[in-house]
Amino acid sequence: MKLFTNLLTSKTSHINSKKSQVEQMFFYILALFVIGTMLLLGIKYIGKIVKQVESVDLVEFKTSLQNDVDVLVTKYGSWKKATYTVPKEVKKVCFFTIDAYKNGCPSLPDLDAVMCDAWQSGTQNVMTVPFVLESPINLTKMVVDETNGYKCFEVTDRKITLKITGIGNGVKISEA
């Protein structure tokens, strides 16, 4: 009888052991699923936050540039050397004299077709490379101190430096 009792107890503990292994495995699978979902959602939202920060950087650049131009637009001979912070992905910032566009874009390496179209339409006279359409910049009464009607400034450490000169009824953008 004692042998039968030992055998029954051993089988019961073996069944309980298998049951606890299945429960433990189910718990690990569920925990892995929850952690994976949290990581996936976290990465997705971090990506959205980074895009919003870049958009804010562009709007901040646009606002500070527009404010400096508004101050100097009517002050003939006054000038300011200004340094602006641009979004991380921007490699160049190009300024265009709207009236300088005549018979098509000059075939210069700084300009691409989208930039030429924006220059021709007259809706945008400050553009970034790579081109960003979401926040167009159009500085009123701006001319560029270049014969071809545009000037591109290389971005160094997320900054560009330029000289803004008041010309009485507008501003002139030139190398600082």
Secondary structure as GFF3:
##gff-version 3
##sequence-region A 1 176
A	DSSP	alpha_helix	2	72	.	.	.	ID=ss1
A	DSSP	beta_strand	79	85	.	.	.	ID=ss2
A	DSSP	beta_strand	92	96	.	.	.	ID=ss3
A	DSSP	three_ten_helix	98	100	.	.	.	ID=ss4
A	DSSP	alpha_helix	113	121	.	.	.	ID=ss5
A	DSSP	beta_strand	126	129	.	.	.	ID=ss6
A	DSSP	beta_strand	142	144	.	.	.	ID=ss7
A	DSSP	beta_strand	150	154	.	.	.	ID=ss8
A	DSSP	beta_strand	159	166	.	.	.	ID=ss9
A	DSSP	beta_strand	171	175	.	.	.	ID=ss10
###
